[in-house]
Amino acid sequence: MARKPDKSPSSTIAQNKKARFDYFIEERMEAGLALEGWEVKSLRAGKAQLSESYVILRDGELFLLGSHITPLSSASTHVSADASRTRKLLMHRDEIDRLTGLVDRKGYTLVPLELYWKKGRAKLAVGLAKGKKQHDKRATEKDRDWQRDKARIMKGQVAR
């Protein structure tokens, strides 16, 4: 019997790469998303963007604002598709209460990090973060450049 090739598609839908540059990520949590049918189809097609999005706490609930899910051209015509609507995040009450305390008292912010599939459901990785200052960003960039140069040097020494 021939084996099927192991071609599992990537479960990542979208990443917020700018979040790691702008914030120190202290903790990472997983939240579900309340989505409409056309949004799920668009996510399966990879038509999502998290670059300018953020998470807010309102009335004891979490919401994702600023994310953009582009509607497919083949979407149903009887549904009005709002690409950047506010989407509700689903988490346990005790997790939301803990986050509320940290955000209100200690000055943390909630940042969406990654949108991905888990067991057929769309999930959002939310980071508990503190903002970076300009000098912190420069230090991060300098360290990244040094790591890249160090890898080049080591690669050159191994080849000799």
KADA-V388878 format. One line per field, one symbol per residue. ss: DSSP state (h for helix, s for strand, l for the rest). psi: psi as a letter, one per 40 degrees, with the letter a starting at -180 (. if undefined). burial: + if it has 9 or more other ideal C-beta (glycine too) atoms within 8 Angstrom, else -. Layout:
ss=???
psi=???
burial=???
//
This chain:
ss=lllllllllllsssslhhhhhhssssssssssslllhhhhhhhhlllssllllsssssllsssssllsslllllllllllllllllssssllhhhhhhhhhhhhhhllssssssssssllsssssssssssllhhhhhhhhhhhhhhhhhhhhhhhhhhl
psi=hhiiigghihehdiigdddddeihhdihihiihhiiddddddddeffihedeiihihhfeihihieihhhiideiieehhhhdfihhhihiidddddddddddddefiihhhdihihhfeihihhhhhiiiiidddddddddddddddddddddddddd.
burial=------------++-+--+-+-+-+--++++++-+--++++++---++++--+++-+---+++++-++++++--+---+-------+++-+---+++-+++++----++++++++++----+++++++++-+---++--+--------------------
//
